[in-house]
Amino acid sequence: MTLSVDVVSAFPLPQSAAPGIGFRLRIEETSGACVHAIALRCHTRIEPRSRHYTTEERARLYELFGHRSQWDRTLRGVTWSQSSLVVPTFIGQIEIDLHVPCTYDLEVASAKYFHAIRDGEVPLVFLFSGTIFNAGDAGLRVEPVPWDLEASFRMPARLWTSAMDQFFPGGGWLRLSRETIDRLQAFRGRQAVVSWDEAIVLLLEAAAAGEPA
């Protein structure tokens, strides 16, 4: 059995419980056999070496990859997600959506990368594994998904922003310790500011000016 997979499109997941992006997969089996089902697993990875970066993007990627002079050593693939789906019975080819979750937790490497890339495309590779179930005259036969089954896709960077804006319009999310939140809340009270944004901006401006907070 010969399988191939192409990623034909991508879109923010509508009305989902959490941010995510859907990828439309076209799966083709060329021998003419009936595929009863596929339990498909997918490792989705960002390939940062496959695009160029602006000065602003390099600055935002500093925490992830270091200074530009280090990129020959540090610019490596970034794991985005491990996903799975069940492909139903088909002969020839089928199209099906793979759902990949997103996070705005900036302690996660993939979120750092997506946050840094505002324009252009994000080069992705999809590495597949799993189990194929074939229905034939001899009954049901089980075989593994070929180890070298993969697909590449250049996703518009704006899709990640669109997916996140459905949950955090114009903003983001940071995980802070309770102690840090207590200190920020006390600072807000002392400075008589209303929002967390304003409190953090005041702290950043004070730090830039060399003033004590």
C-alpha positions in Angstrom: 0.0 0.0 0.0 1.4 3.4 -1.0 0.2 6.5 0.9 0.9 10.2 0.3 -0.2 13.2 2.2 -0.5 16.8 1.1 -1.5 19.8 3.2 -3.8 21.8 0.9 -5.0 24.7 3.2 -5.1 26.0 6.7 -7.7 28.0 8.7 -8.4 29.2 12.3 -10.7 26.7 14.1 -14.2 28.3 14.4 -16.2 28.0 17.6 -13.6 25.8 19.3 -13.2 25.5 23.1 -9.5 26.6 22.8 -7.4 28.3 20.2 -6.4 26.1 17.3 -5.7 25.9 13.6 -7.1 23.3 11.2 -5.1 21.9 8.3 -6.9 20.2 5.4 -5.0 17.0 4.5 -5.4 15.3 1.2 -4.5 11.6 1.7 -4.0 9.4 -1.4 -3.6 5.7 -1.8 -2.4 4.8 -5.3 -2.7 1.0 -5.4 -6.5 1.1 -5.6 -6.9 -0.9 -2.4 -9.7 0.0 0.0 -8.4 1.7 3.2 -10.7 0.6 6.0 -9.4 3.3 8.4 -6.1 4.9 9.5 -5.3 5.8 13.1 -3.0 8.7 12.2 -0.6 10.5 14.5 1.1 13.7 13.5 4.2 15.5 14.8 4.0 19.1 13.6 7.3 21.0 13.6 8.4 24.5 12.7 11.4 24.7 10.4 12.9 28.1 11.1 15.9 27.7 8.7 13.5 27.7 5.7 12.8 31.5 5.7 14.5 34.9 6.1 14.0 37.2 9.0 13.7 41.0 9.3 15.7 42.9 11.9 12.5 43.2 14.1 11.8 39.5 13.9 15.4 38.7 14.8 15.1 40.9 17.9 11.9 39.2 19.0 13.5 35.8 18.4 16.5 36.6 20.6 15.1 34.7 23.6 14.5 31.6 21.5 17.6 31.5 19.3 20.1 34.0 20.8 22.0 36.6 18.8 22.1 36.4 15.0 25.8 35.4 15.1 24.8 32.2 17.0 22.1 31.1 14.6 24.3 28.6 12.7 24.2 26.6 15.9 20.9 27.5 17.6 18.5 27.8 14.7 16.9 24.4 15.0 13.4 22.9 14.4 10.8 23.8 17.0 8.1 21.2 18.0 4.6 22.7 17.7 2.3 19.8 18.5 1.5 16.1 18.7 -1.9 15.5 17.2 -4.0 12.5 16.1 -7.1 11.7 14.1 -9.0 8.7 12.7 -9.3 8.7 8.9 -12.5 6.9 7.8 -12.9 4.4 4.9 -11.8 5.5 1.5 -10.6 4.4 -1.9 -8.2 6.5 -3.9 -8.1 9.7 -1.9 -9.8 11.6 0.9 -9.6 15.0 2.4 -9.9 15.4 6.2 -9.0 18.2 8.7 -6.2 17.9 11.3 -6.8 20.1 14.3 -3.6 21.5 15.9 -4.0 23.4 19.2 -2.3 26.7 19.9 -1.1 28.3 23.1 -0.2 31.9 24.0 2.0 30.7 26.9 5.2 32.4 26.0 7.2 29.9 28.0 6.4 27.4 25.2 8.9 27.6 22.3 6.3 27.4 19.5 4.4 30.3 21.0 7.5 32.4 21.3 8.2 31.8 17.6 4.6 32.5 16.4 4.5 35.7 18.6 7.7 36.9 16.9 6.6 36.3 13.3 3.9 38.8 12.3 4.1 38.7 8.5 5.0 36.3 5.7 4.9 32.5 6.2 5.8 30.0 8.8 7.5 26.9 7.3 6.0 23.7 8.8 6.7 20.0 8.4 4.2 17.3 9.3 5.7 13.9 10.3 3.1 11.1 10.2 3.0 7.7 12.0 0.2 5.3 13.0 -1.6 2.2 11.9 -3.4 1.4 8.6 -6.4 -1.0 8.6 -7.1 -2.6 5.2 -10.3 -4.5 4.3 -9.8 -7.2 1.7 -10.9 -10.7 0.6 -8.7 -12.2 3.3 -10.3 -10.0 6.0 -8.8 -7.1 8.0 -5.1 -6.5 7.7 -3.1 -4.2 9.9 0.1 -2.4 8.9 2.1 0.6 10.1 2.0 4.0 8.4 5.3 4.3 6.4 8.0 5.8 8.5 8.9 8.4 5.9 5.4 9.8 5.4 5.6 13.5 5.7 4.3 16.8 4.2 5.5 20.4 4.1 3.4 23.5 4.3 4.1 27.3 4.4 1.4 28.7 6.7 0.6 32.4 6.6 1.7 33.8 9.9 -1.5 35.8 10.2 -3.5 32.6 10.8 -1.9 32.1 14.2 -2.8 35.7 15.1 -6.3 35.2 13.9 -6.7 32.0 15.9 -5.4 33.7 19.1 -7.5 36.9 18.5 -10.7 34.8 18.8 -9.8 34.3 22.5 -7.4 37.2 23.3 -8.4 40.0 21.0 -5.5 42.4 20.6 -3.7 40.9 23.6 -1.9 37.9 25.0 -1.4 35.8 28.1 1.4 35.6 30.6 1.8 33.1 33.5 3.0 34.8 36.7 3.6 33.4 40.2 1.2 34.5 42.9 4.0 36.4 44.6 4.6 38.5 41.4 0.9 39.1 41.0 0.7 40.3 44.6 3.6 42.7 44.0 2.0 44.0 40.8 -1.3 44.5 42.5 0.4 46.4 45.3 2.2 48.6 42.8 -1.1 49.3 41.0 -2.6 50.4 44.3 0.3 52.7 45.1 0.3 54.2 41.6 -3.5 54.4 41.4 -3.6 52.8 38.0 -6.6 50.8 36.8 -5.2 48.2 34.4 -2.4 45.6 34.5 -1.2 46.9 31.2 -0.7 50.4 32.6 1.1 49.1 35.7 3.6 47.1 33.6 4.1 50.0 31.2 5.0 52.3 34.1 7.5 49.7 35.4 9.1 49.4 32.0 9.3 53.1 31.6 10.9 53.4 35.1 13.4 50.7 34.3 14.3 52.4 31.0 14.8 55.7 32.8 16.9 54.1 35.5 14.4 55.1 38.2 13.4 53.0 41.3 10.0 51.3 40.8 
